[in-house]
Amino acid sequence: MPNNKISRFKLLVMFAAVLMLFACSSVKHGLYDMGLNYEYKKAGLCLKTVDMDGKSISLVESERDPAKPTIILIHGLTANKENWVR
């Protein structure tokens, strides 16, 4: 009988672990987006999209003083615009 309780406990722990993994993966993207939006707002930036030659380009623009000169920051292949927010 004690062996049966242990196997039920193991099964319950495994089920809980799998459930937590699925829950975490679905929440991950929402938390990431929420964090980025906070960083954009904190830095006074807004996310925009421009179409050039049929291609969509994402950019970040200052809300504080759009009259200031534009700075173009180029990132590497594995990076993205979010590297420059902070």
N, CA, C and O of each residue as an XYZ file, in Angstrom:
344
protein
N       0.812     -1.214      0.000
C       0.000      0.000      0.000
C       0.851      1.272      0.000
O       0.531      2.199     -0.744
N       1.936      1.361      0.812
C       2.742      2.581      0.786
C       3.357      2.838     -0.589
O       3.528      3.991     -0.983
N       3.689      1.778     -1.319
C       4.259      1.926     -2.651
C       3.246      2.558     -3.608
O       3.620      3.341     -4.482
N       1.985      2.225     -3.444
C       0.915      2.782     -4.264
C       0.756      4.282     -4.000
O       0.504      5.052     -4.927
N       0.903      4.694     -2.741
C       0.802      6.117     -2.394
C       1.955      6.898     -3.017
O       1.773      8.020     -3.488
N       3.141      6.294     -3.016
C       4.302      6.967     -3.592
C       4.117      7.145     -5.096
O       4.413      8.214     -5.631
N       3.641      6.131     -5.771
C       3.450      6.250     -7.217
C       2.353      7.266     -7.545
O       2.463      7.982     -8.540
N       1.317      7.342     -6.743
C       0.285      8.364     -6.957
C       0.860      9.760     -6.739
O       0.546     10.697     -7.473
N       1.702      9.883     -5.725
C       2.337     11.167     -5.441
C       3.245     11.576     -6.607
O       3.231     12.733     -7.028
N       4.026     10.635     -7.122
C       4.895     10.924     -8.266
C       4.070     11.349     -9.480
O       4.431     12.287    -10.189
N       2.974     10.658     -9.707
C       2.099     10.993    -10.826
C       1.517     12.397    -10.661
O       1.442     13.161    -11.622
N       1.110     12.726     -9.450
C       0.564     14.050     -9.173
C       1.624     15.130     -9.377
O       1.335     16.183     -9.944
N       2.843     14.877     -8.921
C       3.931     15.845     -9.084
C       4.254     16.035    -10.564
O       4.449     17.164    -11.013
N       4.312     14.948    -11.321
C       4.590     15.044    -12.757
C       3.483     15.812    -13.478
O       3.765     16.639    -14.345
N       2.236     15.543    -13.128
C       1.109     16.254    -13.737
C       1.187     17.747    -13.424
O       0.968     18.581    -14.303
N       1.495     18.082    -12.179
C       1.607     19.490    -11.785
C       2.754     20.174    -12.525
O       2.632     21.329    -12.932
N       3.870     19.462    -12.699
C       5.015     20.038    -13.407
C       4.670     20.319    -14.868
O       5.004     21.383    -15.388
N       4.013     19.385    -15.524
C       3.618     19.579    -16.927
C       2.623     20.729    -17.039
O       2.721     21.550    -17.951
N       1.678     20.789    -16.128
C       0.692     21.866    -16.134
C       1.367     23.225    -15.959
O       1.011     24.189    -16.637
N       2.338     23.301    -15.053
C       3.057     24.555    -14.825
C       3.865     24.961    -16.055
O       3.941     26.146    -16.378
N       4.468     23.990    -16.744
C       5.231     24.311    -17.949
C       4.338     24.916    -19.027
O       4.713     25.902    -19.662
N       3.172     24.337    -19.235
C       2.248     24.886    -20.229
C       1.755     26.270    -19.811
O       1.632     27.160    -20.652
N       1.477     26.455    -18.542
C       1.002     27.755    -18.060
C       2.085     28.812    -18.218
O       1.799     29.936    -18.630
N       3.320     28.463    -17.894
C       4.417     29.426    -17.994
C       4.692     29.818    -19.439
O       4.968     30.986    -19.715
N       4.623     28.876    -20.355
C       4.917     29.208    -21.749
C       3.849     30.123    -22.342
O       4.166     30.961    -23.187
N       2.609     29.985    -21.926
C       1.560     30.849    -22.469
C       1.608     32.244    -21.860
O       1.189     33.208    -22.501
N       2.101     32.368    -20.655
C       2.176     33.662    -19.976
C       3.440     34.418    -20.368
O       3.478     35.646    -20.288
N       4.475     33.696    -20.790
C       5.785     34.281    -21.058
C       5.721     35.439    -22.045
O       6.298     36.495    -21.786
N       5.043     35.268    -23.152
C       5.008     36.309    -24.178
C       4.252     37.545    -23.702
O       4.643     38.666    -24.027
N       3.196     37.365    -22.953
C       2.458     38.503    -22.418
C       3.296     39.310    -21.446
O       3.260     40.540    -21.464
N       4.050     38.627    -20.597
C       4.917     39.319    -19.645
C       6.041     40.056    -20.362
O       6.397     41.173    -19.985
N       6.597     39.434    -21.393
C       7.669     40.065    -22.172
C       7.164     41.347    -22.829
O       7.821     42.385    -22.747
N       6.008     41.282    -23.477
C       5.429     42.461    -24.123
C       5.089     43.549    -23.111
O       5.298     44.733    -23.373
N       4.568     43.150    -21.964
C       4.226     44.114    -20.927
C       5.495     44.814    -20.413
O       5.486     46.022    -20.181
N       6.565     44.063    -20.240
C       7.831     44.644    -19.797
C       8.408     45.607    -20.824
O       8.906     46.674    -20.466
N       8.342     45.236    -22.099
C       8.843     46.127    -23.150
C       8.021     47.406    -23.241
O       8.581     48.492    -23.390
N       6.716     47.291    -23.154
C       5.865     48.487    -23.186
C       6.184     49.418    -22.030
O       6.167     50.638    -22.191
N       6.475     48.849    -20.861
C       6.867     49.661    -19.703
C       8.182     50.388    -19.995
O       8.313     51.577    -19.703
N       9.151     49.675    -20.569
C      10.444     50.289    -20.881
C      10.299     51.390    -21.932
O      10.935     52.438    -21.819
N       9.467     51.162    -22.954
C       9.219     52.194    -23.963
C       8.627     53.443    -23.319
O       9.072     54.559    -23.585
N       7.633     53.249    -22.480
C       6.961     54.378    -21.826
C       7.925     55.119    -20.903
O       7.946     56.349    -20.876
N       8.710     54.373    -20.156
C       9.674     54.961    -19.225
C      10.720     55.801    -19.971
O      11.156     56.838    -19.472
N      11.117     55.350    -21.160
C      12.117     56.060    -21.955
C      11.502     57.146    -22.836
O      12.232     57.876    -23.506
N      10.172     57.264    -22.846
C       9.515     58.267    -23.683
C       9.538     57.897    -25.160
O       9.650     58.768    -26.022
N       9.434     56.609    -25.447
C       9.493     56.116    -26.821
C       8.174     55.492    -27.232
O       7.408     55.025    -26.389
N       7.910     55.486    -28.537
C       6.728     54.795    -29.050
C       7.135     53.929    -30.240
O       8.027     54.287    -31.010
N       6.478     52.807    -30.373
C       6.766     51.846    -31.430
C       5.949     52.191    -32.672
O       4.740     52.405    -32.585
N       6.612     52.244    -33.828
C       5.937     52.556    -35.087
C       6.372     51.565    -36.159
O       7.390     50.887    -36.022
N       5.583     51.494    -37.229
C       5.895     50.644    -38.372
C       5.796     51.469    -39.649
O       4.851     52.237    -39.830
N       6.782     51.305    -40.535
C       6.831     52.028    -41.801
C       6.955     51.003    -42.926
O       7.700     50.030    -42.800
N       6.230     51.214    -44.024
C       6.352     50.348    -45.199
C       7.294     50.993    -46.208
O       7.076     52.127    -46.635
N       8.344     50.265    -46.589
C       9.311     50.745    -47.580
C       9.516     49.663    -48.626
O       9.952     48.558    -48.303
N       9.209     49.968    -49.854
C       9.365     49.021    -50.968
C       8.675     47.696    -50.694
O       9.211     46.636    -51.014
N       7.498     47.751    -50.108
C       6.727     46.544    -49.838
C       7.176     45.766    -48.617
O       6.650     44.687    -48.346
N       8.140     46.295    -47.876
C       8.614     45.620    -46.662
C       8.265     46.462    -45.445
O       8.356     47.690    -45.472
N       7.871     45.793    -44.395
C       7.497     46.468    -43.153
C       8.733     46.617    -42.265
O       9.433     45.642    -41.994
N       8.993     47.845    -41.815
C      10.137     48.123    -40.948
C       9.613     48.685    -39.634
O       8.853     49.653    -39.618
N      10.024     48.071    -38.541
C       9.644     48.554    -37.208
C      10.687     49.542    -36.722
O      11.885     49.351    -36.928
N      10.221     50.599    -36.075
C      11.142     51.582    -35.519
C      10.595     52.127    -34.216
O       9.414     51.977    -33.903
N      11.468     52.755    -33.474
C      11.100     53.353    -32.195
C      11.370     54.845    -32.306
O      12.447     55.255    -32.739
N      10.390     55.661    -31.915
C      10.500     57.108    -32.055
C      10.274     57.779    -30.705
O       9.505     57.290    -29.877
N      10.951     58.901    -30.496
C      10.813     59.647    -29.249
C       9.492     60.401    -29.220
O       9.128     61.066    -30.189
N       8.782     60.296    -28.113
C       7.550     61.071    -27.928
C       7.858     62.431    -27.331
O       7.056     63.358    -27.445
N       9.016     62.558    -26.697
C       9.347     63.783    -25.973
C       9.651     64.941    -26.914
O       9.082     66.023    -26.770
N      10.542     64.723    -27.874
C      10.915     65.806    -28.782
C      11.194     65.247    -30.172
O      12.347     64.980    -30.511
N      10.147     65.066    -30.983
C      10.344     64.508    -32.318
C      11.133     65.426    -33.253
O      11.564     64.987    -34.318
N      11.330     66.690    -32.876
C      12.067     67.623    -33.724
C      13.580     67.408    -33.638
O      14.322     67.921    -34.476
N      14.038     66.668    -32.648
C      15.478     66.407    -32.524
C      15.950     65.540    -33.692
O      15.155     64.838    -34.316
N      17.263     65.598    -33.981
C      17.790     64.812    -35.099
C      17.602     63.303    -34.886
O      17.556     62.816    -33.757
N      17.497     62.594    -35.993
C      17.318     61.149    -35.959
C      18.661     60.456    -35.786
O      19.657     60.846    -36.394
N      18.676     59.432    -34.955
C      19.863     58.595    -34.776
C      19.500     57.199    -35.252
O      18.494     56.633    -34.826
N      20.313     56.650    -36.129
C      20.085     55.285    -36.606
C      21.066     54.367    -35.894
O      22.280     54.549    -35.988
N      20.537     53.389    -35.188
C      21.351     52.402    -34.481
C      21.188     51.063    -35.194
O      20.071     50.580    -35.374
N      22.292     50.477    -35.591
C      22.250     49.214    -36.326
C      22.660     48.092    -35.386
O      23.701     48.160    -34.733
N      21.835     47.068    -35.326
C      22.131     45.926    -34.460
C      22.593     44.749    -35.301
O      22.477     44.763    -36.527
N      23.113     43.738    -34.636
C      23.600     42.539    -35.320
C      22.474     41.614    -35.740
O      21.297     41.899    -35.520
N      22.851     40.516    -36.338
C      21.889     39.564    -36.878
C      20.990     38.967    -35.798
O      19.794     38.785    -36.025
N      21.540     38.665    -34.640
C      20.744     38.017    -33.592
C      20.125     39.006    -32.620
O      19.465     38.590    -31.668
N      20.317     40.297    -32.829
C      19.773     41.312    -31.926
C      18.494     41.900    -32.522
O      18.078     41.524    -33.618
N      17.870     42.840    -31.779
C      16.680     43.529    -32.272
C      16.618     44.929    -31.677
O      17.464     45.299    -30.863
N      15.622     45.702    -32.080
C      15.530     47.103    -31.649
C      15.372     47.264    -30.147
O      15.697     48.316    -29.597
N      14.879     46.236    -29.483
C      14.683     46.322    -28.041
C      16.005     46.408    -27.277
O      16.013     46.786    -26.105
N      17.128     46.060    -27.926
C      18.435     46.173    -27.279
C      18.799     47.622    -26.980
O      19.624     47.875    -26.102
N      18.206     48.572    -27.685
C      18.572     49.972    -27.551
C      17.618     50.759    -26.649
O      17.825     51.955    -26.446
N      16.606     50.138    -26.118
C      15.587     50.871    -25.355
C      16.153     51.489    -24.090
O      15.859     52.646    -23.790
N      16.947     50.756    -23.353
C      17.440     51.265    -22.080
C      18.761     51.924    -22.233
O      19.324     52.413    -21.254
